[in-house]
Amino acid sequence: MAFSVAVAGASGYAGGELLRLLAGHPEFEIRTVTANSNAGQRLIDVQPHLRSLAHLELIDTTPESLAGHDVVFLALPHGKSGELTAHLADDVLVVDCGADHRLESRSDWADFYGGDFYGSWAYGVPELPIIGGAQRDNIVNQRRIAAPGCNASTVALALAPGIRAGVIDSHDIVAVLAVGPSGAGKSLKLPNLASEVLGSANPYAVGGGHRHIPEIKQSIRWAGGTSPTISFTPVIVPMARGILATVTARIAKNTTSADIRKAWEHAYAGEPFVQLLPEGKFPRTGDVLGANTALIGLAVDEAAGRVVTVTAVDNLVKGTAGAAIQSANVALGLPETMGLAVNGVAP
């Protein structure tokens, strides 16, 4: 018998991507979709690409509308999920694609988000290397999961193998990300209008102000890093979706190039969704479009004494909705790859 599913925030980009993936999942049955200002409309009028879900109507997002389901996915702005989750039964699997339950530190939440602090849930990046294993061990049988921030999980997956193996330092990390504007959500914002984005590359949150920074540091600490420091600069580029993250870190003393590559090979051996490319190969965002796949290219810049990683993900899939469904599969004891594609769409 399929698990009954509700998706809150179904009119947004993340909600739409959740529904696109869930529609092809053999063990999930989408019964309820909710929204705020779009409540009362047919889902297909708001998400016209979801043809198989034309029978669904958006209703108000309330604890009552979400009650009675086996699985609830929340795709809401930060500060909104936490208001709802306390009203949902403990035996319901709740996966939050927003930020409300990602951070362990109350002070980090206050510094980067503000407002009420709702506490941390199991972090929904199953492959993330941590001390003693991988994050999936902390997801099994959970009923509260925080899906990651797309930029944060991309940088963490790029670096965590080297941190855990001790072949790179957790100080002086530098990350520059080319990102599509869909990561900022569907609401109208001047910097994300086509006339502002097309033909231009636009940096934002420069100088340490991006909200994903404490989430990245948290993952690095889980991998064994101590007092990590990171310079993080995202740049909006004219592609609807995708992240290409170039992340560098200092090589630890007495470390060889072979040691470095071995760390990443060991961490992701057998992982279907996080794949290390052959030496000398680097990914493109187009290679992962529509897929729940993170592709990582790795190089050693001996002259600079740094490891260079280049990682490509689809921010709406592996960065958000795909990670949420993958984590739900793990929590429910389903095959981790169920309903998720490793193949991208080209051209």
Rosetta blueprint (number, residue, H / E / L):
1 M L
2 A L
3 F E
4 S E
5 V E
6 A E
7 V E
8 A E
9 G L
10 A L
11 S L
12 G L
13 Y H
14 A H
15 G H
16 G H
17 E H
18 L H
19 L H
20 R H
21 L H
22 L H
23 A L
24 G L
25 H L
26 P L
27 E L
28 F E
29 E E
30 I E
31 R E
32 T E
33 V E
34 T E
35 A E
36 N L
37 S L
38 N L
39 A L
40 G L
41 Q L
42 R E
43 L H
44 I H
45 D H
46 V H
47 Q L
48 P L
49 H L
50 L L
51 R H
52 S H
53 L H
54 A L
55 H L
56 L L
57 E E
58 L E
59 I E
60 D E
61 T L
62 T L
63 P H
64 E H
65 S H
66 L H
67 A L
68 G L
69 H L
70 D L
71 V E
72 V E
73 F E
74 L E
75 A L
76 L L
77 P L
78 H L
79 G L
80 K L
81 S H
82 G H
83 E H
84 L H
85 T H
86 A L
87 H L
88 L L
89 A L
90 D L
91 D L
92 V L
93 L E
94 V E
95 V E
96 D E
97 C L
98 G L
99 A L
100 D L
101 H L
102 R L
103 L L
104 E L
105 S L
106 R H
107 S H
108 D H
109 W H
110 A H
111 D H
112 F H
113 Y L
114 G L
115 G L
116 D L
117 F L
118 Y L
119 G L
120 S L
121 W L
122 A E
123 Y E
124 G L
125 V L
126 P L
127 E L
128 L L
129 P E
130 I E
131 I L
132 G L
133 G E
134 A E
135 Q H
136 R H
137 D H
138 N H
139 I L
140 V L
141 N L
142 Q L
143 R L
144 R E
145 I E
146 A E
147 A L
148 P L
149 G L
150 C H
151 N H
152 A H
153 S H
154 T H
155 V H
156 A H
157 L H
158 A H
159 L H
160 A H
161 P H
162 G H
163 I H
164 R H
165 A H
166 G L
167 V L
168 I E
169 D L
170 S L
171 H L
172 D L
173 I E
174 V E
175 A E
176 V E
177 L E
178 A E
179 V E
180 G L
181 P H
182 S H
183 G H
184 A H
185 G L
186 K L
187 S L
188 L L
189 K L
190 L H
191 P H
192 N H
193 L L
194 A H
195 S H
196 E H
197 V H
198 L L
199 G L
200 S L
201 A L
202 N E
203 P E
204 Y L
205 A L
206 V L
207 G L
208 G L
209 G L
210 H L
211 R L
212 H L
213 I H
214 P H
215 E H
216 I H
217 K H
218 Q H
219 S H
220 I H
221 R H
222 W H
223 A L
224 G L
225 G L
226 T L
227 S L
228 P L
229 T L
230 I E
231 S E
232 F E
233 T E
234 P E
235 V E
236 I E
237 V L
238 P L
239 M L
240 A L
241 R L
242 G L
243 I E
244 L E
245 A E
246 T E
247 V E
248 T E
249 A E
250 R E
251 I E
252 A L
253 K L
254 N L
255 T L
256 T L
257 S H
258 A H
259 D H
260 I H
261 R H
262 K H
263 A H
264 W H
265 E H
266 H H
267 A H
268 Y H
269 A L
270 G L
271 E L
272 P L
273 F L
274 V E
275 Q E
276 L E
277 L L
278 P L
279 E L
280 G L
281 K L
282 F L
283 P L
284 R L
285 T H
286 G H
287 D H
288 V H
289 L L
290 G L
291 A L
292 N L
293 T L
294 A E
295 L E
296 I E
297 G E
298 L E
299 A E
300 V E
301 D E
302 E L
303 A L
304 A L
305 G L
306 R E
307 V E
308 V E
309 T E
310 V E
311 T E
312 A E
313 V E
314 D L
315 N L
316 L L
317 V H
318 K H
319 G H
320 T H
321 A H
322 G H
323 A H
324 A H
325 I H
326 Q H
327 S H
328 A H
329 N H
330 V H
331 A H
332 L H
333 G L
334 L L
335 P L
336 E L
337 T L
338 M L
339 G L
340 L L
341 A L
342 V L
343 N L
344 G L
345 V L
346 A L
347 P L
